[in-house]
């Protein structure tokens, strides 16, 4: 999460291998979607015994 959200920051963060991005101000639906993506990565990692980031395609 970043409190200094500027246009283009999401792309910069993704290019630096961050697995997701959320900027402030943030509301319930955004938090829910971000946590859902994180849970999907974790579930996939548990299923395939890998890192939560390995083999996960950003959408």
Legacy VTK file of the C-alpha trace (Angstrom):
# vtk DataFile Version 3.0
C-alpha trace
ASCII
DATASET POLYDATA
POINTS 59 float
0.000 0.000 0.000
1.243 3.457 -0.759
0.069 6.801 0.528
1.803 8.648 -2.253
-0.201 7.432 -5.250
0.715 9.257 -8.421
-0.268 8.462 -11.979
2.006 5.721 -13.289
3.008 4.426 -9.835
1.204 1.123 -10.316
3.172 0.345 -13.455
6.436 1.296 -11.746
5.674 -0.933 -8.767
4.738 -3.871 -10.980
7.910 -3.368 -13.019
9.870 -3.607 -9.747
8.341 -7.061 -9.138
5.734 -6.084 -6.562
2.961 -8.655 -6.672
0.126 -6.125 -6.278
-0.594 -2.453 -5.708
-3.134 -0.472 -3.733
-3.114 3.293 -3.363
-4.879 5.591 -0.915
-7.594 6.619 -0.542
-8.967 3.128 -0.639
-12.472 1.773 -0.161
-13.975 -1.559 0.768
-14.337 -2.981 -2.763
-10.691 -2.218 -3.583
-9.452 -3.832 -0.385
-11.671 -6.870 -0.976
-10.399 -7.317 -4.548
-6.771 -6.968 -3.457
-7.171 -9.470 -0.625
-8.961 -11.886 -2.966
-6.029 -11.779 -5.402
-3.587 -12.353 -2.530
-5.652 -15.304 -1.261
-5.698 -16.813 -4.769
-1.896 -16.549 -5.002
-1.507 -18.167 -1.595
-3.961 -20.973 -2.383
-2.140 -21.689 -5.644
1.209 -21.732 -3.847
-0.069 -24.156 -1.227
-1.574 -26.408 -3.875
1.626 -26.556 -5.931
4.090 -26.157 -3.029
5.701 -23.042 -4.525
6.272 -19.430 -3.608
3.058 -17.327 -3.667
4.599 -15.241 -6.450
6.101 -17.929 -8.698
3.987 -18.734 -11.725
1.241 -16.234 -10.939
0.214 -14.036 -13.829
-0.754 -10.451 -13.004
-4.234 -9.571 -14.184
LINES 1 60
59 0 1 2 3 4 5 6 7 8 9 10 11 12 13 14 15 16 17 18 19 20 21 22 23 24 25 26 27 28 29 30 31 32 33 34 35 36 37 38 39 40 41 42 43 44 45 46 47 48 49 50 51 52 53 54 55 56 57 58
